[in-house]
Amino acid sequence: MQNYLIKNITVVNEGKSAVNDVLIKDGRIEKIGSSLQSTIAVKEINGEGKHLLPGAIDDQVHFREPGLTHKASIYTESKAAVAGGVTSFMEMPNTVPPVFTQQLLEDKYNIGANTSLANYSFFMGTSNDNTDEVLRTNDRKRDICGVKIFMGSSTGGLLVDNYLTLDRIFGGSEVLIATHCEDEKIIKANLERIKKEKGQLEPSDHPLIRDENGCFESSLTAIQFAKKHNSRLHILHISTEKELQLFGNMVPLSQKNITAEVCVHHLHFTSDDYAALGNRIKCNPAIKAPHNRKALWEALLDDRLDIIATDHAPHTLAEKGYERTANGSLRLLDGSYEHAHAGLPLVQHSLLLMLHYVQQGAITIEKVVEKMSHAVATCFQIGDRGYIREGYKADLVIVDLQKPYTIAPENILYKCGWSPLEGFTFPGTITNTFVNGHMVYGNGVWDESQKGERLTFER
């Protein structure tokens, strides 16, 4: 295995940035220090003027395999992730078939082992009818990231709205429970009312249908179950100011039993963007009014929100109601709000988007690293990853903040081939990504000879 010595690079880790050398040996970080000399054969990398970050860990992605590979696959989306500095991911169970059994879960791990360029883990899926199978995950808690509950509408029968089922899962699960929180009854009532008032629905109606109350009531219900049973609960993609009153910041993350995530699109877009982007930014939970984005940023910075993720959820352009023209632009084919699928492809650009906000002065680079790497490792108790520490796995990213990067169709690696951020220019470029010490991506050159590893959890 190739070993590396990265020289004179600004290492961003655990709240500090300092110029250092980093020696990578046999897939792990061997030594961090100044003026390092290696006694083993290494490939030396000049890091002067660049930053070294721990690889981002995305705790919520939808890579669509098996069954929906016309949209994406574990291979294509893990490659996009690596290009964007995401070295590990946790993937959701709403595939075809949905992951309702331990065997189906293990089938996905086999796909990951054979095809994923990033490190991987997969959530166990829940329905109103598979509680016994879900609770078998307790026997595998060191190698499964968690159990996923859709408490709002979803595909493939994954909606869990039976309170007896919820009570059994929260009462019996020994692994982290991750929830998508939207109240199905509120969503349906809003849809019927607005459709009756307007007739023809538009993309801008989405946050009115999937409104703040629907999110709040569902998140409150999940928290009530978690407190009743002292369960480990992680609420995904918080999108409203109202929900933030449910979370605190008075204890360290390692001592929190209830944690929360925010996604990059809820930090970037608001409902004002539907006019220009339409169904391209339709997602669940919805992108909402600007005051919510402001509140999310405040909660992220004061640690009521613990993790930044993507909820990467690719659909084809046709499924969104668009096609790409000969000159590369997008043309609307079907403006129907109700026909457009919900979800955005984001994993290739999440870290760069947050570095844009570093440039804007909204957040420090140290805080970005905390929320996209350190906190995810702490929250999920991931072993030997998420930090730049001696002895840890060398999941590392080199960023050149003096080299702007613009998203264009030709550099998008998602299988779906589009991004809601097309044309956006970031202040920097991901130049190198190491996964387990292997340089998978370096200055536009790929080495796919080694695959990622299955994540393990210290529970």
Secondary structure as GFF3:
##gff-version 3
##sequence-region A 1 459
A	DSSP	beta_strand	4	13	.	.	.	ID=ss1
A	DSSP	beta_strand	16	25	.	.	.	ID=ss2
A	DSSP	beta_strand	28	33	.	.	.	ID=ss3
A	DSSP	beta_strand	43	46	.	.	.	ID=ss4
A	DSSP	beta_strand	51	54	.	.	.	ID=ss5
A	DSSP	beta_strand	56	61	.	.	.	ID=ss6
A	DSSP	alpha_helix	74	83	.	.	.	ID=ss7
A	DSSP	beta_strand	86	91	.	.	.	ID=ss8
A	DSSP	alpha_helix	102	115	.	.	.	ID=ss9
A	DSSP	beta_strand	119	122	.	.	.	ID=ss10
A	DSSP	beta_strand	124	125	.	.	.	ID=ss11
A	DSSP	alpha_helix	131	135	.	.	.	ID=ss12
A	DSSP	three_ten_helix	136	140	.	.	.	ID=ss13
A	DSSP	beta_strand	147	150	.	.	.	ID=ss14
A	DSSP	alpha_helix	163	172	.	.	.	ID=ss15
A	DSSP	beta_strand	177	180	.	.	.	ID=ss16
A	DSSP	alpha_helix	184	198	.	.	.	ID=ss17
A	DSSP	three_ten_helix	203	205	.	.	.	ID=ss18
A	DSSP	alpha_helix	206	209	.	.	.	ID=ss19
A	DSSP	alpha_helix	212	229	.	.	.	ID=ss20
A	DSSP	beta_strand	233	235	.	.	.	ID=ss21
A	DSSP	three_ten_helix	242	246	.	.	.	ID=ss22
A	DSSP	three_ten_helix	253	255	.	.	.	ID=ss23
A	DSSP	beta_strand	258	263	.	.	.	ID=ss24
A	DSSP	alpha_helix	264	268	.	.	.	ID=ss25
A	DSSP	three_ten_helix	271	273	.	.	.	ID=ss26
A	DSSP	alpha_helix	274	277	.	.	.	ID=ss27
A	DSSP	three_ten_helix	278	281	.	.	.	ID=ss28
A	DSSP	alpha_helix	290	301	.	.	.	ID=ss29
A	DSSP	beta_strand	307	309	.	.	.	ID=ss30
A	DSSP	alpha_helix	317	320	.	.	.	ID=ss31
A	DSSP	beta_strand	322	324	.	.	.	ID=ss32
A	DSSP	beta_strand	330	332	.	.	.	ID=ss33
A	DSSP	alpha_helix	350	359	.	.	.	ID=ss34
A	DSSP	alpha_helix	365	369	.	.	.	ID=ss35
A	DSSP	pi_helix	370	374	.	.	.	ID=ss36
A	DSSP	alpha_helix	375	380	.	.	.	ID=ss37
A	DSSP	beta_strand	396	400	.	.	.	ID=ss38
A	DSSP	beta_strand	405	406	.	.	.	ID=ss39
A	DSSP	three_ten_helix	409	411	.	.	.	ID=ss40
A	DSSP	beta_strand	425	426	.	.	.	ID=ss41
A	DSSP	beta_strand	429	435	.	.	.	ID=ss42
A	DSSP	beta_strand	438	442	.	.	.	ID=ss43
A	DSSP	beta_strand	445	446	.	.	.	ID=ss44
###
